[in-house]
Amino acid sequence: MLSRSSSECIAPSPQASRDESNASDEMAPRKDGKIELKESDCYDKLGFCFSSFKKWRILSVIFIVQCSMNFNASIYANNISLLSEEFRISEQAARVGQMIFLIAYAFGSELWAPWSEELGRWPILQLSLFLVNIWQIPCALAKNYGTIVVCRFLGGLSSAGGSVTLGMVADMWGADDQQYAVAFIVFSSVGGSVLGPIFGGFMQEYLSWSWNFWIQLIFGAVVQVIHAWAVPETRATILLDREARKRRKAGETNIYGPTELKDHRFEFREILRVWYRPFQMFFCEPIVLFLSLLSGFSDALIFTFLESYQPVFQQWGFSTIQIGLAFIPSALLRILIGYVFAYLSFLPFIRRHIAIRRKNPDALQAEARLYWLLWVAPLLALGLYGFAWTSLGPPHVHWIAPMIFSVLVGMANVSNSIHQPRVSLGETNDLLPLKQYSIYMATIDYMVAAYGPYAASATGGNALARDFLAGVAAMYAAPFYHNVGHKYKLEWPTTILACLAAIFTVPIYIFYWKGPEIRQRSKFAQSLASDKKYARGPKPAAPVANEAAAGEPKPEVETREVAEKV
């Protein structure tokens, strides 16, 4: 159910297959006598045809890799007070190391993603993990805080991020059957953020500040060894190059892989073109831009919204110790439950989509993957508005009211998880997991389906927005709740966040209804669409698919009849 077995990989996938009538043309030599090996010529060698066990073994290791990356981002928060004491700096200054890592991480995802498409996933992830591990050493041995800031910046820039790992999903699953895998990888993105607070509290209590970095190094080194041993290359172009070299050794001297035939592959101009691609998709593709901004806003909301918790609940006489005793023991458990519940909430929709596509492969557009988000996303603005104006304190409101609305916020916000829950606010992190997972999962799933082989560059734009805005928010969150407003210092800042949330969620509905029309104007999305059309060949008209492609209302609702029959 989760994927095709290798024995079923006889017919090419939508991305790779070609009409049989054109097979002879595909193998025709070029002017220089060289023949380019196509995916359809050796489809059984590609990641699409890995066995289900092999695919999920790879994803399980990638799960750990992704956890280690987010662990490095989240664990630093537990070191802020220790660094402040060690180097005699303010805690606000100590947060610079957190901010600089996240901002550098944002650009690192952009810079690494296209190279994984050109050079392969395996060497890029290995190089990324190696460099991240190297930069932990000077951090742990630092004699001054400036060294930590510089090396944290380099460590963030060296982090390949989720854009590469999500690209591996597109290497092994077609757009129509990859949702389980995407959900799993997105779930891994929040895993490292949960591990940070779990281990960080013990490290802060019993170890010195330098062990924060040594443990990051140990975790990263173990992950790198496991990845090197257990994960093969998955990128199709690299596998085609390898197969071409094997065939040349076997006597077919004129067979070459696609990247072997590229001229001037590593010239400076070509390098700039490769780096330019994810930025081009971020700024020129409306789907990537607006959904990335939504994801980025929800990630930044972690810092800004949670900054209000302590002053809000102190109005009811909650001391810092009481807040900690009331929330900290159960916070991490509720984080785990929230993320698991959010992950499981997507499975019925994924199962339903698979059943519909088995009856009619053209029945669902990529926009159907936004369906669950249509219902969850409005809770973000609603929860923030409610929380803002139930923060008036006694005797106007009972403390349970803002708590209820904060749960609504948690049910809506889906970002790359809690990169860095501040230690003083750790008790509140349990309220955001479901919301965080939902936005991140739905937007990533949609972009991977819409852009296929360009998924790494598209999701790199998503990572840029999330990590950049989260890094900036780490610095402005505290002043935001202290300097905005006069009489209603707690209410107006959250109201501003609610207004922004309402604005950022509007594109979800635009893309759900008009997504097919927007994708028709995208050369990246149309590249995937033309491959699908060419692979499947002419088919009888499918009313549901045609209506959705024309931008008619509700691609999900229009397939209800098909789903009910299934």
C-alpha positions in Angstrom: 0.0 0.0 0.0 2.8 2.4 0.8 4.8 2.0 -2.3 5.3 -0.1 -5.4 7.5 -3.1 -5.1 10.5 -3.6 -7.4 8.6 -6.3 -9.3 6.0 -3.8 -10.2 8.4 -1.4 -11.8 8.0 -2.6 -15.4 6.3 0.5 -16.7 8.1 3.8 -16.3 6.9 6.4 -13.9 5.2 9.6 -15.1 8.5 11.4 -14.8 10.5 8.9 -16.7 8.4 7.0 -19.1 8.2 7.5 -22.8 5.8 6.3 -25.5 7.0 3.1 -27.1 6.7 4.5 -30.5 9.4 7.0 -29.7 11.9 4.5 -28.2 14.0 4.3 -31.3 14.2 8.1 -31.4 15.3 8.3 -27.8 18.2 5.9 -28.4 19.3 7.7 -31.6 22.9 9.0 -31.4 23.7 12.7 -31.2 25.9 14.4 -33.8 29.0 13.4 -31.9 27.9 9.7 -32.0 27.1 9.6 -28.3 23.8 8.1 -27.1 22.1 9.6 -23.9 20.7 7.0 -21.6 17.2 7.9 -20.7 15.2 6.9 -17.6 12.9 4.7 -19.6 16.0 2.7 -20.8 16.8 1.4 -17.3 13.9 2.3 -15.2 14.4 -0.7 -12.9 17.7 0.8 -11.8 16.1 4.0 -10.4 14.9 4.9 -7.0 11.2 4.5 -8.0 11.8 0.7 -8.3 13.5 0.2 -4.9 11.6 -2.3 -2.8 9.3 -1.0 -0.2 11.6 -2.2 2.5 14.6 -0.4 1.0 12.7 2.8 0.5 11.5 2.9 4.1 14.9 1.9 5.4 16.4 4.9 3.6 13.7 7.2 5.0 14.2 5.9 8.5 17.8 6.9 8.3 16.9 10.3 6.8 14.5 10.7 9.7 17.5 10.5 12.1 19.5 12.9 9.8 16.7 15.4 9.9 16.3 15.1 13.7 20.0 15.8 14.1 19.8 19.0 12.0 16.8 20.4 14.0 18.4 19.2 17.3 21.3 21.5 16.6 18.9 24.4 16.2 16.8 23.7 19.3 19.4 22.6 21.8 21.2 25.9 21.8 18.3 27.6 23.7 19.3 25.6 26.8 22.8 27.1 26.7 21.7 30.8 26.6 21.9 31.4 30.4 25.2 29.4 30.7 26.8 31.4 27.9 25.6 34.6 29.4 27.2 33.7 32.7 30.4 32.3 31.2 31.2 35.2 28.8 29.6 37.9 30.9 27.1 39.0 28.2 23.4 39.7 28.4 21.0 36.9 27.5 19.7 38.9 24.6 23.3 39.0 23.3 23.6 35.3 23.9 20.6 34.7 21.6 22.6 36.1 18.7 24.1 32.6 18.3 20.6 31.2 18.0 19.5 33.9 15.6 22.6 33.6 13.3 22.4 29.8 13.1 18.7 29.9 11.9 19.3 32.7 9.4 22.4 30.9 8.0 20.4 27.7 8.0 17.8 29.4 5.8 20.4 30.3 3.2 22.2 27.0 3.6 19.0 25.1 2.6 18.9 27.3 -0.5 22.5 26.8 -1.5 22.7 23.0 -0.9 19.3 22.0 -2.5 20.2 22.6 -6.2 23.6 20.9 -5.8 21.9 17.8 -4.5 20.0 17.8 -7.8 23.2 18.2 -9.8 25.7 16.1 -7.9 23.5 13.7 -6.0 21.8 13.5 -2.6 24.4 11.2 -0.9 27.6 13.3 -1.3 25.8 16.5 -0.5 24.3 15.2 2.7 27.7 13.6 3.7 29.5 16.9 3.0 26.9 18.9 4.9 27.0 16.6 8.0 30.8 16.6 8.0 31.0 20.4 7.9 28.3 20.8 10.6 30.2 18.5 12.8 33.5 20.3 12.2 32.1 23.6 13.3 31.0 22.2 16.6 34.6 21.8 17.7 35.6 25.5 17.8 32.3 26.3 19.4 33.1 23.8 22.3 36.7 25.1 22.7 35.8 28.8 22.3 37.6 31.3 24.5 35.3 34.2 23.6 31.7 34.5 22.5 32.6 35.9 19.0 34.1 32.5 18.1 30.8 30.8 18.9 28.8 33.3 16.8 31.1 32.9 13.8 31.1 29.1 14.0 27.3 28.9 14.6 26.9 31.0 11.4 29.1 28.6 9.5 27.3 25.6 11.0 24.0 26.9 9.9 25.3 27.7 6.4 26.6 24.1 6.2 23.2 22.5 7.1 21.5 21.1 4.0 18.2 21.0 5.7 14.9 19.4 4.8 14.9 20.5 1.2 17.4 17.8 0.3 15.7 15.1 2.3 12.3 16.0 0.8 14.0 15.8 -2.6 14.8 12.2 -1.9 11.1 11.5 -1.6 10.6 12.7 -5.1 13.4 10.4 -6.2 11.7 7.3 -4.9 7.9 8.0 -5.2 5.9 9.5 -8.0 3.8 12.5 -7.2 0.7 10.4 -6.9 1.9 8.0 -4.2 4.4 9.9 -2.1 2.1 11.4 0.6 2.9 8.8 3.2 6.6 9.4 2.7 6.2 13.2 2.8 4.2 13.0 6.0 6.9 10.8 7.5 9.8 13.2 6.6 7.9 16.2 7.8 7.3 14.4 11.0 11.0 13.9 11.3 11.5 17.7 11.0 9.7 18.2 14.3 11.4 15.3 16.0 14.7 17.0 16.5 13.0 20.0 18.0 11.4 17.8 20.6 14.7 16.1 21.4 16.3 19.5 22.1 14.2 20.4 25.1 14.2 16.8 26.4 18.0 16.5 26.6 18.7 20.2 26.9 17.2 20.5 30.4 19.4 17.8 31.7 22.5 19.3 30.0 21.8 22.7 31.4 21.4 21.3 34.9 24.3 18.9 35.1 26.8 19.8 32.4 28.9 22.9 31.5 28.1 25.1 28.5 30.7 23.4 26.2 29.0 20.0 26.5 26.0 21.5 24.6 28.3 21.5 21.5 30.1 18.3 22.2 26.8 16.4 22.4 25.8 18.0 19.1 29.0 16.7 17.6 28.5 13.2 19.0 25.0 13.0 17.7 26.0 14.4 14.3 29.0 12.0 13.9 26.9 9.0 14.7 24.3 10.1 12.2 26.9 10.7 9.5 28.3 7.2 9.9 24.8 5.6 9.7 23.9 7.7 6.7 27.2 6.8 4.9 26.6 3.1 5.5 22.8 2.6 5.1 21.7 5.2 2.5 22.5 4.8 -1.3 22.2 7.4 -3.9 18.6 8.1 -5.1 18.9 11.0 -7.6 17.8 9.6 -11.0 20.4 11.5 -13.1 23.3 10.2 -11.0 22.0 6.6 -11.2 21.7 7.0 -15.0 25.3 8.1 -15.1 26.4 5.0 -13.1 24.4 2.7 -15.3 25.9 4.3 -18.4 29.4 3.8 -17.1 28.6 0.1 -16.4 27.4 -0.3 -19.9 30.5 1.3 -21.4 32.6 -1.2 -19.4 30.4 -4.0 -20.8 31.1 -2.9 -24.4 28.5 -0.3 -25.2 31.1 2.4 -25.7 28.8 5.1 -27.0 26.3 5.2 -24.0 26.5 8.2 -21.7 24.4 9.5 -18.8 22.6 12.8 -18.8 25.0 14.8 -16.7 28.1 13.3 -18.5 26.8 15.0 -21.7 26.5 18.4 -20.1 29.0 21.0 -21.4 30.7 23.4 -19.1 29.0 21.9 -16.1 31.2 23.5 -13.4 32.0 26.9 -15.0 31.4 29.9 -12.8 28.3 30.9 -14.8 26.9 27.4 -14.4 27.5 27.4 -10.7 25.6 30.7 -10.4 22.8 29.3 -12.4 22.5 26.3 -10.1 22.5 28.6 -7.0 20.0 30.9 -8.6 17.3 28.3 -9.1 15.9 28.1 -5.6 15.9 31.9 -5.2 14.2 32.1 -8.6 11.5 29.7 -7.6 11.0 31.5 -4.2 10.6 35.0 -5.8 9.0 34.1 -9.1 6.7 31.1 -8.3 3.6 32.4 -6.4 3.0 29.0 -4.9 6.5 28.7 -3.5 6.5 32.3 -2.3 3.2 32.6 -0.5 3.1 29.2 1.0 6.7 29.6 2.2 5.8 32.9 3.8 2.9 31.2 5.6 5.3 28.5 6.9 7.8 31.2 7.9 5.2 33.2 9.7 4.0 30.1 11.7 7.6 29.3 12.6 8.3 32.9 13.7 5.1 32.8 15.7 6.8 30.3 18.0 9.0 33.1 19.4 6.6 36.0 19.3 3.4 34.4 20.5 5.0 32.4 23.3 6.7 35.5 24.6 3.2 36.5 25.9 2.6 33.4 28.0 4.5 34.3 31.2 3.1 37.8 31.6 -0.4 36.7 30.6 -0.7 33.9 33.2 1.1 35.9 35.9 -1.9 38.1 36.0 -3.8 35.2 37.7 -1.0 34.9 40.3 1.0 32.2 38.5 4.6 32.5 39.7 7.4 31.4 37.4 7.9 28.3 39.6 4.1 27.5 39.5 4.0 27.9 35.8 7.0 25.6 35.5 5.5 23.0 37.8 2.2 23.1 36.1 3.4 22.8 32.6 7.0 21.6 32.3 6.4 17.9 33.5 3.7 17.3 30.9 4.8 19.7 28.1 7.1 17.4 26.3 4.6 14.5 26.5 1.9 16.8 25.0 4.3 17.9 22.3 4.9 14.3 21.3 1.2 13.6 21.4 0.3 16.7 19.5 2.8 15.9 16.6 1.7 12.3 16.5 -1.9 13.3 16.4 -1.3 15.8 13.7 0.7 13.2 11.7 -2.1 10.6 12.1 -4.8 13.2 11.1 -3.4 13.3 7.6 -3.4 9.5 7.1 -7.2 9.2 6.3 -6.9 11.9 3.6 -3.8 10.2 2.2 -5.6 6.8 2.2 -8.6 8.4 0.5 -6.6 10.1 -2.2 -4.8 6.8 -3.0 -8.1 5.0 -3.3 -9.5 7.7 -5.7 -6.3 7.6 -7.9 -6.6 3.8 -8.2 -10.0 4.3 -9.8 -8.9 7.3 -11.9 -5.3 8.5 -11.9 -6.4 11.9 -13.2 -9.1 12.4 -10.6 -7.1 14.5 -8.2 -5.1 17.6 -8.8 -2.2 18.5 -6.6 -4.4 21.1 -4.9 -6.4 18.3 -3.2 -3.4 18.0 -0.8 -4.4 21.4 0.7 -7.9 20.2 1.6 -7.3 19.5 5.3 -5.5 22.8 5.7 -8.6 24.7 4.5 -10.3 23.7 7.8 -7.3 23.9 10.1 -5.7 27.1 9.0 -8.5 29.5 10.1 -7.9 28.4 13.6 -4.6 30.3 13.6 -6.2 33.8 13.4 -9.2 32.8 15.4 -7.1 31.5 18.2 -4.8 34.5 18.2 -7.7 37.0 18.3 -9.4 35.0 21.1 -6.1 34.7 23.1 -5.5 38.5 22.7 -8.7 39.7 24.2 -9.0 37.0 26.9 -5.6 38.2 28.2 -7.2 41.0 30.1 -6.7 39.1 33.4 -8.9 38.9 36.5 -11.6 39.8 37.2 -12.6 40.1 33.6 -11.7 36.6 32.4 -10.8 33.2 33.9 -7.4 31.9 33.0 -8.8 28.9 31.2 -10.1 31.2 28.4 -6.7 32.2 27.0 -5.5 28.6 27.5 -8.4 27.3 25.3 -7.7 29.8 22.5 -3.9 29.0 22.6 -4.9 25.4 21.9 -6.7 26.6 18.8 -3.5 28.3 17.7 -1.7 25.1 18.4 -4.1 23.2 16.2 -3.5 25.5 13.2 0.1 26.4 13.2 2.3 24.2 11.1 5.9 25.1 10.7 9.2 23.2 10.9 8.5 22.7 14.5 9.9 24.3 17.6 13.5 25.0 16.5 14.3 26.7 19.8 11.9 26.9 22.5 13.2 29.4 24.9 14.0 27.9 28.3 11.8 30.3 30.2 8.9 29.5 28.0 9.4 25.8 27.6 6.2 25.1 29.5 4.1 26.5 26.6 5.6 24.6 23.7 3.0 21.9 24.0 0.3 24.1 22.6 1.7 24.5 19.1 2.5 21.0 17.7 -0.6 20.1 15.8 -0.8 23.6 14.2 2.8 23.5 13.3 2.8 20.1 11.7 -0.4 20.7 9.7 0.8 23.9 7.8 4.2 22.5 7.2 2.9 19.1 6.1 0.2 20.4 3.7 2.4 23.1 2.1 5.4 20.8 1.6 3.2 18.0 0.3 1.6 20.4 -2.2 4.9 21.8 -3.4 6.5 18.4 -3.8 3.5 17.2 -5.9 3.4 20.4 -8.0 7.2 20.6 -8.8 8.3 16.9 -8.8 12.0 16.8 -9.8 12.4 20.5 -8.7 11.1 19.7 -5.2 14.4 20.3 -3.5 14.7 23.8 -4.9 11.0 24.6 -4.2 11.1 23.4 -0.6 14.5 25.2 -0.2 12.4 28.4 -0.6 10.1 27.2 2.1 13.1 26.5 4.4 14.5 30.0 3.6 11.4 31.7 4.8 10.9 29.5 7.9 14.4 29.7 9.3 15.1 33.3 8.3 11.9 34.6 9.9 12.4 32.3 13.0 15.9 33.6 13.4 14.8 37.3 13.2 11.9 36.6 15.6 14.3 35.2 18.2 15.6 38.8 18.6 12.5 40.9 18.4 10.0 38.7 20.3 10.7 40.1 23.8 10.7 43.9 22.8 7.5 43.3 20.8 5.5 42.4 23.9 7.1 45.2 26.0 7.0 48.2 23.7 3.8 47.9 21.6 0.7 49.5 23.0 0.1 51.4 26.2 -2.9 50.3 28.2 -3.2 46.9 26.4 0.4 45.8 26.1 -0.5 42.1 26.0 -3.6 42.4 23.8 -2.4 44.6 20.9 0.7 42.6 20.0 -1.2 39.4 19.8 -4.0 41.2 17.8 -1.3 42.3 15.3 -0.2 38.6 15.0 -3.8 37.6 14.4 -4.2 40.1 11.6 -1.0 38.9 10.0 -2.2 35.3 10.3 -5.5 36.1 8.5 -3.5 37.7 5.7 -1.0 34.8 5.3 -3.8 32.2 5.2 -5.6 33.7 2.3 -3.3 32.2 -0.4 -4.3 28.7 0.8 -7.8 29.2 -0.6 -6.6 31.0 -3.8 -4.2 28.1 -4.6 -6.9 25.5 -3.8 -9.4 27.0 -6.2 -7.0 28.5 -8.8 -3.9 26.4 -8.4 -4.2 24.6 -11.7 -4.3 27.9 -13.6 -1.4 29.2 -11.7 0.7 26.1 -12.3 0.0 26.4 -16.0 2.0 29.6 -16.0 5.0 27.9 -14.3 7.7 26.4 -16.4 8.8 24.2 -13.5 5.4 22.8 -12.9 4.6 22.5 -16.6 7.8 20.4 -17.0 6.4 17.9 -14.6 2.9 18.1 -16.2 4.3 17.5 -19.7 6.2 14.5 -18.5 3.0 13.0 -17.0 1.0 13.7 -20.2 3.7 12.2 -22.4 4.1 9.2 -20.3 0.4 8.3 -20.0 -0.4 9.0 -23.6 -3.9 9.9 -24.8 -6.7 8.9 -22.5 -10.4 9.2 -22.4 -11.7 12.5 -21.0 -11.9 12.5 -17.3 -14.5 15.1 -16.2 -13.3 15.5 -12.7 -9.7 16.1 -13.7 -10.7 18.4 -16.5 -12.9 20.5 -14.3 -10.2 20.8 -11.7 -7.6 21.7 -14.4 -9.8 24.4 -15.6 -9.8 26.0 -12.2 -13.4 25.0 -11.3 -14.3 25.0 -7.6 -13.1 22.4 -5.0 -11.0 19.7 -6.7 -11.5 17.7 -3.5 -15.2 18.0 -3.4 -15.7 17.3 -7.0 -14.1 13.8 -6.5 -16.5 12.9 -3.7 -18.6 10.7 -6.0 -15.5 8.8 -7.0 -14.4 8.5 -3.4 -17.8 7.2 -2.3 -17.8 4.5 -5.0 -14.3 3.5 -3.8 
